Amino acid sequence: MGNPTTENEGQGGNKGTHMSKVAGTPARTLTKTAASLFLAALVALLSGCGGGGGGRSTVGTAPPPPGQQQGGCTGSCADATIFLTLDDVGRILAQAIDEATARSQPATIAIVDRVGNVLAVFKMNGAPDTVNITGQRGVVTGLDGINDLVSSEMSAIAKAITGAFLSTEGNAFTTRTASQIIQQNFNPGELNQPAGPLFGVQFSQLACSDLINRFIPGSGTNPGPMRSPLGLSADPGGIPLYIDGTPVGAIGVESDGFYSLDLVITDFDRDPDEIIAIAGNFGYAAPNDRRADEITADGKVFRFTDTWFGALVSDPATAQPFAALNGVVGNLVPVTGYTDGALLAGTAFSTPASGIRADNGEHYPGLDAFVLVDGTNTNRYPPRDGTDGADALTAAEVRTLMVAALGVANSARAQIRRPPGSQARVTVSVVDTNGAILAVARTRDGPMFGTDVSLQKARTAVFFSGDYAADDLNGAPDTTYPQTGEVIAIGDYVTAVRAFLGMPTALADGAVAFADRSGGNLSRPFFPDGITGTPNGPFSKPFAEWSPFSTGLQLDISNTRILEHILFVLGLSGTDVPQNCTTIGRLPNGIQIFPGSVPIYRDRTLVGGIGVSGDGVDQDDMISFLGLHRAGNITGTFNNAPPDMRADQLTPQGIRLRYVQCPQAPFIDSAEQNVCEGL
């Protein structure tokens, strides 16, 4: 599934130049008056509820010829000399602007560094002011069907952050890759196949997350990871940027006025956003053998882009200097909450300035671990005691658990990295039953998206396993979809899951241990997962009302805060969202619904959760489950849930839920098989 140098226009369902032909896609015809009324209604609904250019001075090398393998980095290339300089950022912008001009396709272009600092947002004269959010199926729930509300700047930033956060030295993923792995079937269009392996990841990195950092006006770049205005994007047009084999950031482009995804991957689109981003990517391309189309999952090849440099109508090598374009064909623009309109150099990954640096043996000696740090280079999340009473995990127990999980990760064979046989690169998070963060650490070169996601996973497992979940959900306020005025009662999900499971006290008695794989089973638009025509799981919308922009409980508990943040970015609200995506104190960065977490027990008492995210969902399951088991054998004081409590003892609708799924022969240093069996 390589990328051709020429492309054919896709057929129905793809988001390309033929977008308006797609049945069910709302035409972008909302008048200014209607848009103003829409915004006013949304405001009413919700009110009721400086960097320098020092360091590396040369730009990235030219892309290799098609088919040439240019890898070499396996997680250790990033250093203080590799980052996007001011010259780099200007050149990338100029190349993208030149292609957009040649195509008469004015665009908004965003550049971010690897941890999500916005280095520039350039809006060309005539670029769309806003975008329409559409899953192309006529759905008008959640965020789907919101027209002329989200700015093109938000879209471009979200695409750039996605390209940066999904990519490492071992894999280069784009927003088109993201589109492929979040839909109801994997691959999209292959009926009766399970959902995408990262189903639900789009609602991570949210602006309201308590882990994600925020732009401080006038401060230049900041320690990451930084937030995204819309979470992760599945709309083609976000492509990672590389220098000397290591990712340094990404470019995101919005030019066609739609924030969508690709429903059909059996053809090749002619997507203007993606083509313009590719022009900007010239000289900063990912190594060919690290691109998504060289990586498989479940025997299926990922998609990278639908076109490549041969499709350009401009010559990036002869693009005008950026200084000759700024103020002429468009301008650098400020975006509230993300950039003050300056052109910035990026941070060097794995240095304190990036917010990610080596642990240096402080807590995890010999494990090549990395930690999150603040502006004073202080570890934000060292192991600490739990906050939830007499049975709380101690700091020593948390450290033992983290060491065990990081050790499993270092021995595990990665699923979605090159070269084959690489070790897994992940983030591990541990929380208590209050959702308080007890520790976060990463292995070298883990993808940035896994940081927030691992924490979401840990909190999700412990939340649904607790005896407080029903009360917390029933006590959560309603949310409203502004495009229709429909009011969603969060407590209705409690009623639905009780009926579905045939358990009148579900989520209130603490009797069932839910891993994220279990809760994910209940969060799909089909149950069993992917089987067309079957009913939805109780945490999902029915398929007729479902889309990647409206997943059910996952979106609904954070929907109000997402909308509030959109108003803040637009300047229609003077107050940004708090660092809590829900009104539920245990879920301050929302929930996640794809595998990679398990709850922690002392005998039969729930005391916390561990979440893992980075290099394949089965690997994530194994690292959390087996890491917890090994730590429990060391301490003798905690372990996995007793087998009779685990969600895989439940058979709703005659179908057994899943708990965890571990790879069959997962280690690079051992031939051991079935490592989770019988534990």
C-alpha positions in Angstrom: 0.0 0.0 0.0 2.6 2.5 -1.0 2.0 6.1 -2.1 2.0 6.8 -5.8 3.5 9.8 -7.4 0.2 10.4 -9.2 -3.2 10.0 -7.8 -6.7 9.2 -8.9 -9.7 11.0 -7.6 -11.5 8.8 -5.0 -15.0 7.6 -5.2 -17.8 8.4 -2.7 -16.9 8.6 0.9 -13.4 10.0 0.7 -12.6 13.4 1.9 -10.8 14.9 -1.1 -11.6 17.4 -3.8 -14.9 15.7 -4.4 -16.1 16.2 -0.9 -19.3 17.9 -1.8 -20.4 14.9 -3.8 -20.6 12.7 -0.7 -24.2 11.8 0.2 -25.1 13.1 3.6 -22.3 15.6 3.8 -23.8 19.0 4.8 -23.1 21.6 2.2 -21.1 24.6 3.5 -23.8 27.1 2.9 -24.6 28.4 6.4 -25.1 32.2 6.1 -23.3 34.6 8.3 -26.6 35.4 10.0 -27.3 31.8 10.6 -23.8 31.2 11.9 -24.2 34.2 14.3 -27.4 32.8 15.6 -25.8 29.4 16.0 -23.0 30.9 18.0 -25.4 32.9 20.1 -27.3 29.7 20.9 -24.2 27.9 21.9 -23.0 30.7 24.2 -26.4 30.7 25.8 -26.4 26.9 26.3 -22.9 26.8 27.8 -23.4 29.9 30.0 -26.1 28.0 31.6 -23.9 25.3 32.5 9.6 34.0 22.2 12.0 31.6 21.0 15.3 32.2 19.3 16.9 30.6 16.3 20.0 29.3 17.9 21.5 25.9 17.7 21.3 23.8 14.5 21.4 26.3 11.6 20.9 24.0 8.6 17.6 22.7 7.3 16.6 19.1 6.9 18.1 17.0 4.1 16.2 16.4 0.9 13.8 13.4 0.9 15.2 10.1 -0.3 14.3 8.8 -3.8 11.2 6.6 -3.8 11.9 3.2 -2.4 15.2 4.1 -0.8 15.5 2.9 2.8 16.8 5.7 5.1 16.3 4.6 8.7 19.0 4.1 11.2 17.4 5.8 14.2 15.9 3.4 16.8 15.0 5.8 19.5 18.3 7.3 20.5 18.9 10.0 17.8 17.1 12.9 19.5 19.5 15.3 21.2 19.9 18.9 22.0 21.1 19.8 18.5 18.1 18.5 16.6 15.1 20.8 16.6 13.2 23.1 14.2 15.0 26.4 13.9 13.4 29.7 12.9 14.9 29.1 9.4 13.3 25.6 9.3 9.9 26.9 10.3 10.1 29.7 7.7 11.1 27.3 4.9 8.4 24.8 5.7 5.8 27.5 5.7 7.1 29.0 2.4 7.0 25.6 0.6 3.5 25.0 1.7 2.4 28.5 0.8 4.0 28.2 -2.7 2.0 25.0 -3.4 -1.2 26.5 -2.1 -0.7 29.5 -4.3 0.1 27.4 -7.4 -3.2 25.5 -6.8 -5.2 28.7 -6.1 -6.1 26.9 -2.8 -5.6 29.5 0.1 -4.8 27.7 3.3 -4.3 28.0 7.0 -1.0 26.3 7.9 0.2 25.4 11.4 3.7 24.2 12.5 4.3 22.5 15.9 7.3 20.9 17.6 7.3 17.4 18.8 5.7 18.2 22.1 3.0 20.4 20.6 4.3 23.9 21.0 2.7 26.0 18.2 5.6 27.5 16.3 3.6 29.3 13.7 0.1 29.7 12.3 -0.1 31.4 8.9 -3.4 32.2 7.3 -3.3 33.0 3.6 -5.6 35.6 2.1 -8.9 33.9 1.2 -8.4 30.9 3.4 -11.6 29.6 5.0 -12.4 31.2 8.3 -14.2 28.1 9.7 -14.7 24.4 9.0 -17.7 22.0 9.0 -17.3 18.9 11.2 -18.7 15.9 9.4 -18.3 12.1 9.5 -20.1 12.1 6.1 -23.0 10.0 7.2 -25.5 12.7 8.0 -25.0 12.3 11.8 -25.9 15.3 13.9 -24.9 14.2 17.4 -21.9 15.1 19.5 -19.6 17.3 17.5 -20.7 15.9 14.2 -22.7 18.3 12.1 -21.3 21.4 13.7 -20.9 24.0 10.9 -19.0 27.2 10.8 -18.1 27.2 14.4 -14.6 25.7 14.6 -11.9 28.0 13.1 -9.5 26.8 10.4 -6.7 27.7 12.8 -8.0 25.1 15.3 -8.2 22.5 12.6 -4.7 23.1 11.3 -3.3 23.0 14.8 -5.1 19.8 15.7 -3.8 18.2 12.5 -0.2 19.3 13.2 -0.3 18.0 16.8 -1.7 14.7 15.7 1.2 14.2 13.2 3.7 15.1 15.8 2.2 13.1 18.7 1.6 9.8 16.7 5.2 9.7 15.3 8.5 8.5 16.7 11.9 7.5 15.4 10.3 4.0 14.8 7.1 5.1 13.1 5.8 8.0 11.1 2.0 8.4 11.2 -0.2 11.0 9.7 -3.8 12.2 10.2 -4.7 9.9 7.4 -3.2 7.0 9.4 -5.3 8.2 12.3 -8.4 8.1 10.1 -7.8 4.4 9.3 -7.4 3.3 13.0 -10.3 5.0 14.8 -13.3 3.9 12.7 -16.0 1.3 13.4 -14.2 -1.3 11.3 -10.5 -2.0 10.7 -9.9 -1.5 7.9 -12.6 1.0 7.1 -15.1 -0.5 4.7 -14.3 -4.1 5.7 -17.6 -5.1 7.2 -17.7 -7.5 10.2 -14.2 -6.6 11.3 -13.4 -5.2 14.8 -13.1 -1.5 15.3 -9.8 0.3 14.7 -7.0 -0.5 17.2 -7.0 3.1 18.4 -10.8 3.5 18.5 -11.5 6.6 20.6 -8.0 8.0 20.7 -9.3 11.2 19.0 -10.7 12.3 22.3 -7.3 12.6 24.0 -4.9 15.5 24.3 -8.0 17.6 25.1 -7.6 21.3 26.1 -9.1 20.5 29.5 -6.8 17.7 30.5 -5.0 18.0 33.8 -1.9 16.5 32.4 -1.5 18.6 29.3 0.3 21.9 29.5 -1.0 25.3 28.2 0.5 28.1 26.1 1.5 31.1 28.2 1.2 34.3 26.1 4.5 36.0 25.5 6.5 33.0 26.9 7.6 31.4 23.6 7.8 27.7 23.9 6.9 25.7 27.0 7.6 22.2 28.4 5.1 19.8 26.8 3.1 17.9 26.2 0.9 20.7 24.9 -2.9 20.5 24.3 -4.9 20.3 21.1 -8.0 22.5 20.5 -10.0 19.5 19.1 -8.1 16.5 20.4 -6.4 14.3 17.8 -7.5 14.7 14.2 -8.4 12.1 11.5 -8.6 14.7 8.7 -5.9 14.3 6.1 -3.4 17.2 6.1 -1.3 16.5 9.2 2.2 15.2 8.4 5.2 14.7 10.7 8.5 16.5 10.1 11.9 14.8 10.5 15.5 15.9 10.7 18.3 13.3 10.5 15.8 10.5 11.2 14.2 11.9 14.3 10.8 13.6 14.5 10.9 17.3 15.3 7.3 18.3 14.9 4.6 18.4 12.2 2.7 20.5 9.7 -1.1 20.8 9.6 -3.1 22.4 6.8 -6.7 23.4 6.4 -7.9 24.7 3.1 -11.1 23.0 2.0 -13.4 24.0 4.9 -14.1 20.4 6.1 -12.9 18.7 9.3 -13.6 15.1 8.4 -12.0 11.7 7.7 -11.5 9.1 4.9 -14.3 6.5 4.9 -12.8 4.5 1.9 -9.2 3.5 1.7 -9.4 1.3 -1.4 -8.6 4.3 -3.7 -6.4 7.4 -3.6 -7.7 10.8 -2.8 -6.7 14.1 -4.2 -6.9 16.0 -1.0 -5.7 19.6 -1.1 -4.9 19.8 2.6 -2.6 16.8 2.3 -0.9 17.9 -0.9 -0.1 21.3 0.6 1.2 19.7 3.7 3.4 17.4 1.6 5.0 20.5 -0.1 5.8 21.9 3.4 7.2 18.5 4.3 9.8 18.6 1.5 13.3 18.4 3.0 11.8 17.2 6.3 10.3 13.9 5.2 10.2 10.8 7.4 12.6 8.0 6.4 10.8 5.8 3.9 11.2 2.7 6.0 9.6 4.3 9.0 6.4 5.5 7.3 3.1 4.0 8.2 2.8 2.1 4.9 5.8 0.0 6.0 4.1 -1.0 9.3 1.3 -3.6 9.9 -1.2 -4.4 12.6 -3.4 -7.5 12.5 -1.7 -8.3 9.1 -3.0 -5.0 7.6 -0.8 -2.2 6.3 -1.3 1.3 7.6 -1.9 4.2 5.2 0.6 7.2 5.2 -0.6 9.5 2.6 -2.5 9.2 -0.7 0.0 11.2 -2.7 3.6 12.2 -2.5 6.1 14.7 -3.9 5.5 13.8 -7.5 2.0 15.2 -7.3 3.2 18.8 -6.5 2.6 21.5 -9.0 5.2 23.7 -7.4 8.9 23.1 -6.8 9.6 23.4 -3.1 13.3 23.8 -3.7 12.7 27.2 -5.4 10.1 28.5 -2.9 10.4 32.2 -2.1 11.8 33.1 1.4 9.1 33.3 4.0 10.0 36.9 4.7 8.9 37.8 1.2 5.5 36.1 1.7 4.5 37.2 5.2 2.2 40.3 5.0 1.8 39.8 1.2 -0.1 36.5 0.6 -1.2 36.3 4.2 -0.1 36.7 7.7 1.1 35.0 10.8 -1.9 35.1 13.1 -2.5 34.7 16.9 -4.7 32.0 18.1 -6.1 32.4 21.6 -4.7 29.8 23.9 -2.0 28.6 21.4 0.1 31.3 19.9 0.5 35.1 20.1 1.3 35.2 16.3 5.1 34.9 16.6 7.4 32.7 14.6 9.2 30.4 17.1 11.9 27.8 17.1 11.0 24.4 18.5 12.3 22.6 21.5 14.8 19.8 21.4 13.0 16.5 22.4 14.3 14.7 25.5 15.7 17.9 27.0 14.2 19.6 30.0 12.9 22.4 27.7 10.7 19.9 26.0 9.2 18.7 29.2 10.5 15.2 28.7 14.0 14.2 29.9 15.9 11.1 31.2 15.1 9.9 34.7 18.9 9.6 35.2 18.4 6.8 37.8 16.5 9.0 40.2 13.5 6.6 40.5 14.0 4.0 37.8 17.7 3.1 37.6 18.9 0.9 34.8 15.5 1.1 32.9 16.4 4.0 30.4 13.3 5.7 31.7 12.1 9.2 30.9 9.9 11.5 33.0 7.8 14.6 32.6 9.3 17.8 34.0 8.1 21.3 34.6 9.8 24.6 33.8 12.2 24.1 36.7 13.2 20.7 35.5 11.4 19.0 38.4 9.8 15.6 37.9 6.0 16.3 37.8 4.9 12.8 38.7 7.4 10.9 40.9 6.1 7.9 42.8 3.9 9.0 45.7 1.4 7.7 48.3 -2.2 7.3 47.3 -4.9 9.7 48.6 -7.7 7.2 49.3 -7.4 6.0 52.8 -6.1 3.1 54.8 -5.7 0.7 51.8 -3.9 3.3 49.7 -0.9 2.4 47.6 2.3 3.5 49.1 5.0 5.4 47.2 7.3 2.3 47.6 4.6 0.1 46.1 4.0 2.5 43.2 7.7 2.6 42.4 7.9 -1.2 42.5 4.9 -1.4 40.1 6.4 1.2 37.7 9.8 -0.6 37.7 8.1 -3.9 36.9 6.0 -2.4 34.1 8.9 -0.5 32.5 10.9 -3.7 32.7 8.2 -5.6 30.8 8.1 -2.9 28.2 11.9 -3.0 27.7 11.7 -6.7 27.0 8.6 -6.6 24.9 8.6 -6.6 21.1 6.9 -3.5 19.7 4.0 -4.0 17.3 4.0 -0.6 15.4 7.7 0.3 15.1 10.5 -0.3 12.7 12.9 -2.0 12.5 11.2 -5.3 13.3 12.3 -6.6 16.7 12.5 -3.2 18.3 11.5 -3.0 22.0 8.2 -1.4 22.9 8.2 2.3 23.6 5.4 3.4 25.9 4.2 5.6 28.7 3.0 4.0 32.0 0.7 5.8 34.5 -0.6 4.7 37.9 -3.5 6.3 39.7 -5.5 5.7 42.9 -9.3 5.3 43.2 -9.7 9.1 43.4 -8.0 9.4 40.0 -5.0 11.1 41.6 -1.8 10.6 39.6 0.7 8.5 41.6 3.4 8.2 38.9 4.0 8.7 35.2 7.1 7.5 33.3 8.0 6.7 29.7 10.5 4.5 27.9 12.8 6.1 25.4 11.1 7.5 22.2 7.6 6.6 23.2 4.9 8.5 21.2 3.7 11.6 22.8 0.0 10.7 22.4 0.5 7.8 24.8 1.2 10.1 27.7 -2.2 11.5 28.1 -3.8 8.3 26.9 -2.0 6.1 29.4 -3.5 8.3 32.2 -6.9 8.2 30.6 -6.7 4.4 30.5 -5.6 4.0 34.1 -8.4 6.3 35.3 -11.0 4.6 33.1 -10.2 1.1 34.5 -10.3 2.2 38.1 -13.5 4.3 37.6 -15.7 1.6 36.1 -14.4 -1.0 38.6 -15.4 1.2 41.6 -18.6 1.2 43.6 -18.9 5.0 43.0 -19.2 5.0 39.2 -23.0 5.0 39.0 -23.4 7.8 41.5 -20.7 9.9 39.8 -22.4 9.4 36.4 -25.9 10.0 37.7 -24.6 13.2 39.4 -23.0 14.6 36.2 -24.9 17.4 34.6 -26.6 17.0 31.2 -24.8 18.1 28.1 -26.4 19.7 25.0 -25.6 19.3 21.3 -25.8 22.9 20.0 -26.5 22.0 16.4 -29.9 20.3 17.4 -30.5 21.4 21.0 -30.7 17.8 22.0 -30.1 17.3 25.7 -28.2 14.2 26.8 -28.6 12.9 30.4 -25.3 11.3 31.4 -27.1 9.1 33.9 -28.9 7.4 31.1 -25.7 5.5 30.4 -26.0 3.8 33.8 -29.5 2.7 33.0 -28.3 1.3 29.7 -25.4 -0.7 31.0 -27.5 -2.2 33.8 -30.1 -3.4 31.3 -27.4 -4.6 28.9 -25.5 -6.6 31.5 -28.7 -7.7 33.3 -27.1 -6.4 36.5 -29.4 -3.9 38.4 -26.5 -2.8 40.7 -23.8 -2.5 38.0 -21.3 0.3 38.6 -22.5 0.7 42.2 -21.4 -2.5 43.9 -17.7 -2.8 42.9 -18.3 -6.4 42.0 -16.7 -6.4 38.6 -13.2 -5.5 37.6 -13.3 -3.7 34.2 -10.1 -3.4 32.2 -10.1 -0.9 29.4 -10.6 -3.7 26.9 -13.8 -4.7 28.7 -15.1 -1.1 28.8 -14.1 -0.8 25.2 -16.3 -3.8 24.3 -19.3 -1.9 25.8 -18.3 1.3 23.9 -18.6 0.1 20.3 -21.5 0.9 17.9 -21.8 -2.8 17.3 -21.8 -5.6 19.9 -20.0 -7.9 19.3 -17.3 -5.5 18.1 -17.6 -4.8 14.4 -20.4 -7.2 13.5 -22.7 -5.2 11.3 -26.4 -5.0 12.2 -25.9 -5.9 15.8 -27.0 -3.5 18.6 -24.7 -0.9 20.0 -22.9 -1.4 23.3 -24.5 0.5 26.2 -21.7 3.2 26.4 -22.0 3.9 22.6 -24.5 5.7 20.4 -26.5 3.4 18.0 -24.7 3.3 14.7 -27.2 5.6 13.0 -26.2 8.3 15.5 -22.6 7.3 16.0 -19.5 8.8 14.3 -15.9 9.3 15.3 -17.0 12.8 16.4 -19.8 11.3 18.6 -18.7 8.1 20.3 -21.2 8.1 23.2 -20.3 8.4 26.8 -16.7 9.1 26.0 -17.5 12.3 24.2 -20.7 13.2 26.1 -19.0 13.6 29.5 -16.4 16.0 28.0 -18.6 17.6 25.4 -19.5 20.7 27.3 -15.9 21.5 28.2 -14.8 21.0 24.5 -17.4 23.4 23.4 -16.5 25.9 26.1 -12.9 25.8 24.9 -13.9 26.4 21.3 -15.8 29.6 22.4 -12.7 30.7 24.3 -10.4 30.3 21.3 -13.0 32.2 19.2 -12.9 35.1 21.7 -16.5 34.6 22.6 -15.7 33.7 26.2 -13.1 35.3 28.3 -12.5 32.3 30.5 -10.7 29.2 29.4 -11.8 25.7 30.5 -10.5 24.4 33.9 -8.0 21.5 33.9 -10.9 19.0 34.3 -12.7 17.7 31.3 -15.7 16.5 33.3 -17.4 17.4 36.5 -16.4 14.0 37.8 -13.3 14.5 40.0 -12.0 11.1 39.2 -11.9 11.7 35.4 -10.2 15.1 34.9 -8.8 14.2 31.5 -11.9 12.1 30.3 -12.0 8.4 29.5 -10.4 6.2 26.9 -12.0 3.2 25.2 -9.3 1.1 23.6 -7.2 -1.5 25.4 -4.2 -1.0 27.7 -5.2 -0.8 31.4 -6.2 -2.9 34.4 -7.4 -2.1 37.9 -5.2 -2.8 41.0 -6.5 -4.8 44.0 -5.4 -5.7 47.5 -7.1 -9.1 47.7 -10.7 -8.0 46.7 -10.3 -4.3 47.5 -9.8 -1.9 44.6 -6.9 0.5 45.3 -5.9 1.9 41.9 -5.3 1.4 38.2 -2.4 1.2 35.8 -2.5 2.3 32.1 0.0 1.8 29.3 0.0 3.3 25.8 2.5 3.4 22.9 3.4 0.5 20.7 0.4 -1.8 20.1 -2.8 -2.4 22.1 -2.0 -6.0 22.9 1.5 -4.9 24.1 -0.3 -2.2 26.2 -2.5 -4.9 27.7 0.4 -7.1 28.5 2.6 -4.5 30.0 -0.1 -3.3 32.4 -1.3 -6.8 33.3 2.0 -8.6 33.5 3.8 -5.6 35.1 1.2 -5.6 37.8 1.4 -9.4 38.3 5.2 -9.2 38.6 5.1 -6.3 41.0 2.5 -8.1 43.1 4.8 -11.2 43.4 7.5 -8.9 44.7 5.5 -7.0 47.3 2.9 -9.6 48.2 0.5 -6.8 48.9 -1.4 -6.1 45.7 -2.0 -7.7 42.3 -4.5 -8.1 39.5 -8.2 -8.5 40.2 -9.1 -12.0 41.4 -10.1 -14.0 38.3 -13.7 -14.4 39.4 -14.2 -10.6 39.6 -12.8 -9.9 36.1 -15.2 -8.7 33.4 -14.4 -11.7 31.2 -16.7 -13.7 33.5 -19.7 -11.7 32.1 -21.6 -12.9 29.0 -24.1 -10.1 28.1 -26.2 -11.0 25.1 -24.5 -14.4 25.2 -21.1 -12.8 24.3 -18.2 -13.0 26.7 -16.5 -9.7 27.5 -12.8 -9.5 27.2 -10.3 -8.5 30.0 -6.9 -8.4 28.5 -5.3 -9.9 25.4 -1.5 -10.5 25.4 0.7 -11.3 22.4 1.6 -15.0 22.0 5.4 -14.7 21.9 6.0 -11.1 23.0 9.6 -10.8 24.1 12.7 -9.9 22.2 15.0 -11.6 24.7 13.0 -14.8 25.4 11.0 -17.5 23.5 8.4 -17.6 26.2 4.8 -18.2 25.0 1.4 -17.3 26.4 2.9 -15.1 29.1 -0.4 -14.0 30.6 -2.1 -17.4 30.6 -3.4 -18.6 34.0 -2.4 -15.4 35.9 
